[in-house]
Amino acid sequence: MLILKHFLIFSALGIVGGLGFIYSGVYPIGADDHHTKLGHWALETLRERSIARSIKGITVPALDQPDMLLAGGTDYNQMCAECHLRPGKTASDLSTYLYPQPPNLSLKSNDDTDPNKSAARQFWYIKHGIKASGMPAWGATHDDTRIWNVVAFLQKMPSLTPEQYQILTAPNDSDLQANDHDGM
């Protein structure tokens, strides 16, 4: 009984201390003031464990279809390139000042050696976004097929030259007609 009493007291003190810290406003939250090492570790670990759990049920389709690559390239160029860059680019006005800084997706990543796991992670990132990072949840406005097209493009992009990227991301006739109807 004494152990339970001490556990409850320490738990209550922990909750009160945690709430006191949150409400004190002492933790710097500006994007130009980076997290402490402990804060960074906690957020990174939380993100990585959450995504690892969430992608377990995702089935990756065949991503080697040319039409997927072309459709995904156009979407990537319009929706993602300003933050996540394109081949031959190392920074943009937007990517430089975001915190956390978005990864340069035109470069090969060593994070996932399993292509299916990498594709599933990319699909999840695009569909659900990442809270408090600037990464939107495109799943609210884009169906899974469209998201998989972007993933197909992402899988190929690190091997593209700037010229190949330019060709693959150029708007096609249907994109131009859609923009004409949108008043653009």
Secondary structure, 3 states (H helix, E strand, C coil): CHHHHHHHHHHHHHHHHHHHHHHHCCCCCCCCCCCCHHHHHHHHHHHHHHHHHHHHHCCCCCCCCHHHHHHHHHHHHHHCHHHHCCCCCCCCHHHHHCCCCCCCCCCCCCCCCCHHHHHHHHHHHHHHCECCCCECCHHHCCCHHHHHHHHHHHHHHHHCCHHHHHHHHCCCHHHHHHHHHCCC
